[in-house]
Amino acid sequence: MRVPVGAVVQINLVNGDGATHDITVPDFNVKSNQLKDKGASTAIVFKADKKGEFTYICSLPGHVAAGMIGKIIVGEGEVKAAPQGADISRNPMEVGTPVGKRGPQTVNVKLETTEVLGQLMDGTTYKYWTFNSKVPGPFIRVRVGDTVNVDMSNAKDSHMIHSVDFHAVTGPGGGAAVTQAAPGSTKSFTFKALNPGLYVYHCATPMVAQHISNGMYGMILVEPEGGLPKVDREFYVMQGELYTAQKHGTPGEAEFSLDKLLAEQPEHLMFNGTHNALTKTHRMEAKVGETVRIFFGVGGPNATSSFHVIGEVFDRVYSMGDLTSPPLQNVQTTTVAPGGATMVEFKTEVPGRFILVDHALSRMEKGLVGFLYVTGKDNPEVFHTNSKPDGDSGH
């Protein structure tokens, strides 16, 4: 494994055979407790404060000779080229144009289902199934009363049949009953946007859960008459999960695991398709004093989200995507079910890095984290400290 100088490193150890094991990094003077039972786990944490190549081992007699040894490279060192895939992560700033005060009209929506080898995390790729080659699919924005024409094409080089089910549609399968498209074909339908709200759409071709997990989900916003109130920033964020045969962190191309899907044991959980989507690839920014709106949905297919922004309180939460009832106010964490959505709003009072999480916080270790950077003048009446923020803090 390779880490930068100064990084805080956590190594998790799981006993896979029932023999007694531990893990130690002698050069950093860190050693775990011994694990004696199969399935037991432990971890070591240390700061990689010196450059070089170091070994980690099982310290029990004979275990190094049996192969229980590995290498940690801190800083520079020889690194094999990591596999590269396409960037399939959806830019959270791609939220479409607000409908404003216009009347009902006809809106044309074009979707293409594609199967793309994408970059899941550093060193790991995955064969995603997508709408328009990004995860989530495009953010579709219409008005209540609009007539919506949907054309869904399945790319010629696809191997699977794909379809689309809009939760905003009143009709057979939300459209899925008439859009089962073989590779190279196009299916179409028209619907009337009857109900304002924020809705999920997804592929509904059997096995439906596999198609969703592989990346086939997105959201459609049906704005109420008169549109939504104006805000300074809008972001589009969706949570998803992947079930891979390989353990989280294994380099190379990860493969789908049906057994883990049916057991609801994901190896990866992500915002906007990949581990780095909202931490490195796309930078969410706002200024002090601005009002932020996040359209948040859960593709799933299985995990419920406890959506939270560390260091902020939601001024308004439009629970379950309901845009016509009075919003909840002053909410710390909001629950969003698979196939569900919510809209949250808050005013940024102080500068800093604010962290988007599912408050089932162990999921951060599987990739589920995003950053919102707020710039501007300090506001000591709201928050004051003489200390510098600790970059090694979990928050």
DASUL-V646380 format. One record per backbone hydrogen bond with DSSP energy under -1.0 kcal/mol. CO is the residue of the C=O (numbers start at 1). NH is the residue of the N-H. If there is no record, write none. Layout:
# DASUL-V646380
CO;NH
CO;NH
This chain:
# DASUL-V646380
1;73
3;75
4;7
7;48
9;46
11;44
13;42
15;39
21;35
23;32
24;57
25;28
25;30
26;29
30;25
35;21
37;40
40;15
42;13
44;11
46;9
47;49
48;6
52;74
54;72
56;70
57;24
60;63
62;66
63;68
64;67
67;69
68;58
70;56
72;54
73;3
74;52
86;119
88;135
91;94
92;236
93;95
99;102
105;147
107;149
109;151
111;153
112;132
113;155
114;130
116;128
117;86
118;126
120;275
121;124
123;252
124;120
124;121
125;254
126;118
126;128
128;116
130;114
131;134
135;90
140;221
142;223
143;146
146;193
147;107
148;191
149;109
150;189
151;111
152;187
153;113
154;184
155;158
162;181
165;202
166;169
171;174
172;175
172;177
173;176
174;166
175;178
179;181
181;162
182;185
185;154
187;152
189;150
191;148
192;194
193;145
197;222
199;220
200;167
201;218
202;165
207;211
208;212
209;213
210;214
211;216
212;215
214;129
215;217
216;203
217;137
218;201
219;140
220;199
221;142
222;197
223;144
224;227
233;293
235;295
237;297
238;272
239;299
239;300
240;270
242;267
242;268
243;257
247;250
252;125
255;245
257;261
258;262
259;263
260;265
261;264
268;242
270;240
276;279
276;280
276;281
277;282
278;371
284;373
286;375
287;290
290;348
291;232
291;233
292;346
293;235
294;344
295;237
296;342
297;239
298;339
300;241
305;336
306;359
307;334
308;357
309;312
314;331
316;345
317;319
317;328
318;321
319;322
321;198
328;317
331;314
334;307
336;305
337;340
340;298
342;296
343;318
344;294
345;315
345;316
346;292
348;289
352;374
354;372
355;310
356;370
357;308
359;361
360;363
361;364
363;366
363;368
364;367
366;269
367;369
370;356
372;354
373;286
374;352
375;288
379;382
379;383
390;393
